[in-house]
Each structure stands twice: as C-alpha cells, then as structure tokens.
Amino acid sequence: MIYRVRSRFLALAVAAFAPWVSAQTNVAPAVPPVIETRHSELGISDWLLRMHEASRKRAYIGTFVVSSGSSMSSARIWHVCDGDLQMERVESLSGAPRSTFRRNEQVITFLPESKTALSETRESLGLFPDLLKAADSSIEQFYGAKQTGSERVAGFDADVVVLQPKDGLRFGYRVWSEKRSGLVVKLQTLDVDGRVVEQAAFSELQLDAPVSMGKLTQMMANTEGYRVEKPELVKTTAIAEGWTMKSPVAGFKSMSCYKRPVSAPDGANPESTMQWIFSDGLASVSLFVEAFDRRRHVHEGSMTMGATNTMTRRLTDKTGDWWLTVVGEVPRNTMIAFSQGLERKK
C-alpha cells in the first residue's frame, strides 16, 4: 500500500502520477515567495504550483506512514535534487523488505527475499504543471481549493487546504503543506461524503537534509548478487490496439497507453495486456485489457482498498472475449463509467 499511496501523495505535491516519477521538463515558473496574508486568495492552480516547486527543490529525509482502516505501513525516504535532476531512495519499514531508487525517469526496485532487481523507465506524463498550462486544462473546472486553517505536522507548521471536487466522479483531498516551503507533509483522501478513506503523513521529517546524490547513485547501481529484470513495455495507442471510449468520463483525459507481453501458462505464444491510463490531473485510472482466459478470469466484481477501487468484468463482441480490469483512485461510480464506456473497434 505504501507505494500506491506514496504515488498519490507525490501527485498531489505535484511531483508525479506514478511511483517515484517526478516532472522534470517544461516546469512552470516558481510561485512568488509566500506571504501568509495572501494564502486565502490562492486558487487551486496556485496551491498546486506552490506544492510542485517545493517537491522539486527541497532535499529531505523522513519517515512516511500510510493508514487505511486497520491497515498501516511505513517507509523511510531520502530525497535530493540538483537542478532538473531528482533522486530518491525509499526503504520499506513494514511488510516484505523492499528498496526503490529513482533517478529522474530511471527506477530500480530491489527485492532482497527473491534477490531480484526490477529496472524500469517510467516516463512523466506531463500531468503537472503542463496540464495547468494547457489550453484545455480542466483541473479548475472540476476542483476548487479552500484554506481551512493551520496545524503542526512532524514538528512543522503547515497550511491546511481542502481540494474539493465539484462533482461525484472524483475524491476530495485535505492537504497539509509546510508553511515556508509548501512541501506536502500530510494528505487525507476524502470520499464523496467527506469521510477520510486513506491518510498519509510524515511522522518525522528533516528539511534541507544533507542527502548525498553520489552515494544514492552508487547504491542504485550496485546490483551485485541480484537478478536484474527489465519488464517489457511497448508504447502504443488504444486505437492501434482496437479500443476506444464511446462515452468519455468528464474531466479525465487519455494520458498514455502501453502493452506488455504476458507469458501463457501452457507455454503457448505469449499474449499481451494493454494498459490505458487516464487522469484528471490529480486522480488516475488505468484500464487493463487482455484476452479472456477462463482458467484465470473466474470472478467478475469489485474490491476496495483504502482510496483505490478495482473492478473486473468480461467483455464479449464479434472479435472474441476480453477481460477488463479497472484500477483507480476514484469513486465506484467512476469505475463503472469507465468499464461501460470502453468499446472494441476492430
């Protein structure tokens, strides 16, 4: 859970949409120095820009805790930056041992129990700040921002801002950002009734910490004793794969599409799974589509874990049978809209 929620935490700090991936190019101009009397006048774009700049420019070390219901997990984080170069180390403190290193778009995850290292390139999708600068930006159309006070988190004074959705297709967020820098130090995800469904926060944080980029680079490159695996991802388009959204979901734009080979269990020719990613600038939804396999695809249904919903269903048309898995940090009715809107075109 820590990795999924950390990605949303960074997305709202506007560092990225996926784990450990930060925006590195076409960065919006820095927000002017914060003057407390002006905070009440800031709109959602201003708050997001401020958080984005803080996430890019500050070096820090901290312990990050995620809770949802009776579940709790934590990780230790080291983050450093040098201009457009961002580097991060995340060490799990609960669950299976796991270390993730990110150097801009290059990500490697070490799994000590299996002695496996997963090496990936995770491109930034330009969700932010490019989305705010785009002519068709809809973040302000679907969200509003309101400062509701200030509190202390991990020893730092923080502004409390509520990012309120304007419809029932997305969750709301309560965000604590450190007053001087704007760095997000705590995040709550709120359902359509305003209830907290998931919470993430630094329990301990050192700002402007002496993090060595050289040392992190050496640790990231040291794969001795590990089997390095590089998952295959092929960039494509949904149309090229024969799919379209007959009924677009308001506010969500197609961001990227990939297909990845999947080995058949009986040794037959490998098939592929398509992942089609959508975002409204804060929340993201992924559609995974693969050929239906009655041995593996048994039960249609839905599942909720914290703020993340998962839905599976079988699709049938003249070209055959397909299995759809929808995963998103959005309400269930949004998941249904995506599952019903997907259509086969070939």
C-alpha positions in Angstrom: 0.0 0.0 0.0 2.8 2.4 0.9 3.9 2.6 -2.8 0.5 3.3 -4.2 -0.4 6.0 -1.7 3.1 7.5 -1.9 2.4 8.0 -5.7 -0.8 9.8 -4.9 1.0 11.8 -2.2 3.6 12.9 -4.8 0.9 13.6 -7.4 -0.8 16.0 -5.0 2.5 17.5 -4.2 2.5 17.5 -8.0 5.7 15.6 -8.4 4.1 12.8 -10.5 1.3 10.4 -11.1 3.2 7.1 -10.7 5.5 5.8 -8.0 8.8 7.7 -7.8 8.3 9.6 -11.1 8.6 13.4 -11.0 8.0 16.0 -13.6 11.3 17.2 -14.9 10.7 19.3 -18.0 8.6 22.4 -19.0 8.4 23.3 -15.4 6.2 26.3 -14.6 7.7 29.4 -13.2 8.2 29.4 -9.5 5.4 30.8 -7.4 6.4 34.1 -5.8 7.6 34.0 -2.2 4.7 33.0 0.1 3.1 35.9 2.0 0.7 34.4 4.6 -1.9 37.2 4.2 -2.2 36.1 0.5 -2.9 32.4 1.2 -6.6 32.9 1.4 -6.5 34.4 -2.1 -4.8 31.4 -3.7 -6.8 29.3 -6.2 -6.2 25.6 -6.8 -3.6 26.3 -9.6 -1.6 28.5 -7.2 -1.6 25.9 -4.4 -0.6 23.1 -6.8 2.2 25.2 -8.3 3.5 26.0 -4.8 3.5 22.3 -3.8 5.2 21.3 -7.1 8.0 23.8 -6.6 8.6 22.6 -3.0 8.6 18.9 -4.1 11.2 19.7 -6.8 13.6 21.9 -4.9 13.9 20.6 -1.3 16.2 17.9 0.0 14.7 15.9 2.8 14.8 12.7 4.9 11.7 11.5 6.5 9.6 8.6 7.7 6.3 8.2 5.8 3.3 6.5 7.3 0.1 5.3 5.4 -3.0 4.2 7.1 -6.3 2.9 5.9 -8.8 1.3 8.2 -6.9 -1.2 10.4 -4.0 -1.3 7.9 -0.8 0.7 8.4 2.5 0.7 6.6 5.6 2.9 6.6 8.8 3.7 4.7 11.9 5.8 5.1 12.5 8.3 2.3 15.7 10.2 1.2 15.2 12.8 -1.5 17.7 15.2 -3.1 17.7 17.4 -6.2 20.2 19.3 -8.3 18.5 21.5 -10.9 16.3 19.2 -13.0 17.9 16.1 -11.6 15.8 14.4 -9.0 16.9 11.4 -6.9 15.1 9.4 -4.3 15.5 6.3 -2.1 12.5 4.7 -0.4 13.1 1.8 2.1 10.1 -0.1 3.3 9.8 -0.4 7.1 6.9 -2.8 7.2 5.8 -5.8 5.1 8.3 -7.5 2.8 11.8 -5.9 2.5 11.9 -3.6 -0.5 14.1 -0.7 -1.6 13.2 1.6 -4.5 15.6 4.1 -6.1 14.6 6.7 -8.6 16.9 8.9 -10.7 14.5 11.1 -12.9 12.8 8.5 -15.1 15.0 5.6 -14.2 13.6 3.4 -11.4 15.0 0.2 -9.9 13.4 -1.8 -7.1 15.4 -4.2 -5.0 13.6 -7.3 -3.6 16.0 -8.9 -1.2 14.0 -12.0 -0.5 14.0 -13.1 -4.1 17.3 -11.4 -4.9 15.5 -9.7 -7.8 16.0 -6.1 -9.0 13.3 -4.6 -11.3 14.7 -2.0 -13.6 12.2 0.3 -15.4 11.9 3.6 -17.2 8.8 5.4 -16.1 8.2 8.5 -18.1 6.5 11.6 -16.8 3.1 12.0 -18.4 3.2 15.8 -18.1 0.2 15.8 -15.7 1.5 18.8 -14.0 2.3 21.6 -14.5 1.8 21.1 -18.2 -1.9 20.3 -17.6 -2.4 23.6 -15.8 -0.7 25.5 -18.7 -2.7 23.6 -21.4 -5.5 25.4 -23.2 -7.9 22.6 -22.3 -6.9 22.3 -18.6 -9.9 21.2 -16.6 -8.4 20.9 -13.1 -10.0 24.2 -12.0 -13.3 23.1 -13.7 -13.6 20.0 -11.6 -11.8 21.0 -8.3 -11.8 24.0 -6.0 -9.3 24.9 -3.2 -10.0 26.4 0.2 -7.6 27.0 3.0 -9.2 25.9 6.3 -6.5 26.8 8.9 -3.1 25.7 10.0 -1.7 22.8 12.2 1.6 21.2 13.1 2.8 18.1 11.4 6.0 16.3 12.2 7.2 19.4 14.1 6.4 21.9 11.2 3.7 24.5 10.9 1.5 23.7 7.9 -1.3 25.3 6.0 -4.4 23.1 5.7 -6.1 23.2 2.3 -9.1 21.2 1.1 -9.2 20.3 -2.7 -12.9 19.9 -3.1 -14.3 18.1 -6.2 -17.2 19.8 -8.0 -18.9 16.5 -8.9 -19.3 13.0 -7.7 -16.8 11.4 -10.1 -13.6 12.1 -8.0 -12.4 12.1 -4.4 -11.5 15.2 -2.5 -8.3 15.8 -0.6 -7.2 17.5 2.6 -3.6 18.6 2.3 -1.1 19.9 4.8 1.7 21.9 3.2 4.7 23.2 5.2 4.2 27.0 5.6 7.6 28.2 4.4 8.3 25.8 1.6 4.9 24.4 0.5 6.1 20.8 0.8 3.2 18.4 1.4 3.7 16.8 4.8 0.2 15.1 5.2 -2.6 14.0 2.9 -6.1 12.7 3.5 -8.3 11.3 0.8 -12.0 12.1 1.3 -14.9 10.2 -0.2 -18.0 11.9 -1.6 -19.4 12.4 1.9 -16.2 13.9 3.2 -15.1 10.9 5.2 -11.4 10.0 5.4 -10.8 6.8 3.4 -7.0 7.0 3.5 -4.3 9.0 5.2 -0.6 9.5 4.6 1.8 11.7 6.5 5.4 12.2 7.6 5.8 11.2 11.2 9.3 12.6 11.2 10.9 15.0 8.7 14.3 16.7 8.2 14.1 19.5 5.6 17.2 20.6 3.7 18.9 17.4 4.9 22.5 16.5 3.8 21.5 13.8 1.3 24.3 12.7 -1.0 23.3 12.2 -4.6 26.6 10.5 -5.3 26.0 7.9 -2.6 22.4 7.2 -3.7 23.7 6.8 -7.3 26.3 4.2 -6.1 23.6 2.3 -4.2 21.3 2.4 -7.1 23.9 1.0 -9.5 25.0 -1.8 -7.1 23.1 -4.8 -8.4 25.7 -7.4 -7.5 24.0 -10.6 -6.3 20.7 -9.6 -7.8 18.9 -10.9 -10.9 18.1 -7.8 -12.9 14.7 -7.9 -14.7 13.6 -5.3 -17.2 9.8 -5.6 -17.7 8.9 -5.0 -21.4 6.7 -2.1 -22.1 5.7 -1.1 -25.6 4.2 2.3 -26.1 1.1 2.2 -28.3 -2.3 3.8 -28.6 -5.7 2.5 -27.7 -6.9 3.0 -31.3 -4.0 1.0 -32.6 -5.0 -1.8 -30.2 -8.6 -1.6 -31.4 -10.2 0.1 -28.4 -12.0 3.4 -27.9 -14.0 5.2 -25.2 -17.5 5.6 -26.6 -18.5 7.7 -23.6 -15.7 9.8 -22.2 -15.7 10.3 -18.4 -15.9 14.0 -17.6 -12.6 15.6 -16.7 -10.4 12.5 -17.4 -8.0 12.7 -20.3 -6.1 9.9 -22.0 -2.5 10.2 -20.9 -0.7 7.2 -22.3 -1.1 3.6 -23.4 1.2 0.6 -23.2 1.1 -3.1 -23.9 3.3 -5.6 -22.1 3.9 -9.3 -23.1 2.4 -11.9 -20.8 3.6 -15.5 -20.9 0.8 -18.0 -21.5 0.6 -20.6 -18.6 0.7 -23.5 -21.0 3.8 -22.3 -22.8 1.9 -21.1 -25.9 2.7 -18.0 -27.7 2.8 -15.0 -25.4 -0.1 -12.6 -25.4 -0.1 -9.0 -24.3 -2.0 -6.8 -21.8 -2.9 -3.2 -22.8 -2.8 -0.6 -20.1 -4.6 2.6 -20.9 -4.1 5.5 -18.4 -6.4 8.4 -17.8 -6.1 11.3 -15.4 -7.9 14.5 -14.4 -4.6 16.0 -13.2 -4.9 14.7 -9.6 -6.6 11.2 -9.8 -5.7 8.5 -12.2 -7.5 5.5 -13.6 -5.9 2.5 -15.5 -7.7 0.2 -17.8 -6.0 -3.2 -18.3 -7.4 -5.2 -21.2 -6.3 -8.8 -22.2 -7.7 -11.8 -23.9 -10.2 -13.7 -21.8 -8.8 -16.9 -20.2 -11.4 -19.0 -18.4 -8.7 -20.6 -16.3 -7.6 -17.3 -14.7 -10.5 -15.0 -15.2 -13.2 -16.5 -13.0 -15.0 -13.9 -11.0 -16.3 -10.5 -12.1 -16.7 -8.0 -9.4 -15.1 -5.1 -7.5 -12.9 -4.6 -4.5 -11.9 -1.5 -2.4 -8.6 -1.0 -0.5 -8.4 2.5 1.0 -8.9 5.0 -1.7 -8.3 2.5 -4.5 -11.1 0.7 -6.3 -10.6 -2.3 -8.5 -13.3 -3.7 -10.9 -13.2 -6.7 -13.2 -15.6 -7.7 -16.0 -15.8 -9.9 -19.1 -16.3 -8.1 -22.4 -17.7 -10.0 -25.4 -18.1 -8.9 -29.0 -17.7 -10.3 -32.5 -13.9 -10.3 -32.2 -14.0 -12.5 -29.2 -13.9 -12.4 -25.4 -11.8 -9.9 -23.3 -11.0 -9.4 -19.7 -11.1 -5.8 -18.3 -9.6 -4.7 -15.0 -10.1 -1.1 -14.0 -7.9 0.3 -11.2 -8.3 3.8 -9.9 -8.2 6.2 -7.0 -11.8 7.3 -7.7 -15.3 6.5 -6.5 -17.0 3.3 -7.6 -19.4 5.1 -10.0 -16.5 6.5 -11.9 -15.1 2.9 -12.3 -18.4 1.8 -13.7 -18.5 4.7 -16.1 -15.0 3.7 -17.4 -15.9 0.0 -17.7 -19.1 0.7 -19.6 -17.5 3.3 -21.8 -14.8 1.0 -23.2 -15.7 -0.3 -26.7 -13.9 -2.6 -29.2 -13.5 -1.1 -32.6 -11.9 -3.9 -34.6 
